[in-house]
Amino acid sequence: MKLSPLFLSLFVAGMLSAQTAPASHARRGDGMIQHLTATLNLTPDQQAQAKAIFKDSRQQAQALMPQLKQERQAMAAAVKSDNEAQIDQILQGNSQVNAQVRAIHAKARAKFYALLTPAQKATYDQNMKSRFAHMRNRAQNHAG
């Protein structure tokens, strides 16, 4: 199933806008580290490195939040005014910002993955495969 750029843009923007409070970032990041520790049996050193990697990633993505918020507001105005040219223009800019956010997160995952042992990588790969299969099934169920 191919998702529309508008859906992906709004989804990413919505996910990122939900992450505005620094305290919620810390809790969410700690929960993620706890989950990764439990599923991958991370060492204390790996946990510390993962926290630093993902904290840096969140800070980089946070810097793009004002731009995403502004684009969401502009999109809402363009939709209300039925301005298709403006919608196209906003989507082009939005796709660039979303690409930056995806790159930030992909680079963080790559750094984290490099920390893992071969056994941990195998477990991580299997978990991600299951996660993507679940997401694909949910998308298909909602589409049909």
C-alpha positions, 0 to 999 in steps of 0.5 A: 500500500502506498501512502500519500505524501500528505498523509505521511507529512501530517502523520510525521508532523503530528507525531513530532508535535506531540513531543513538545515538552522536555519532560515528556521527552525524557520519560518517553526516551527513558521508556524506550531505553528500558524497552530496548534494554529489556528486549535486547539485554543492553549493557549499562554502557550500551544504555548510556550510549543509546540515551546520548544518541537518542537525546541528540536525535530528539534535540535535532528534531526539536529544532525543526518543530517550529517550522513544522508547526508553521507549515501545519498552520499554513496547510490548514489555511490553504485547505480552508481557502481551497488554494491548491497551488498553495497546498502543493507549495507547502507540501514541497517544503514540508516534504523537505523538512520531513526528510530532514527529520527522517534522516535525523532518526535514521542516523540515530538508529544507525548509530544505535545499531552499530552499538549492538552485538551480532546476537542483539542485532538479530533480535533487533532485526526480528523485532523490527520485521515484526513491527513493520508487518504489524504496521502494514497489516493495520494500514491494510485493515484501515484501507479495506 
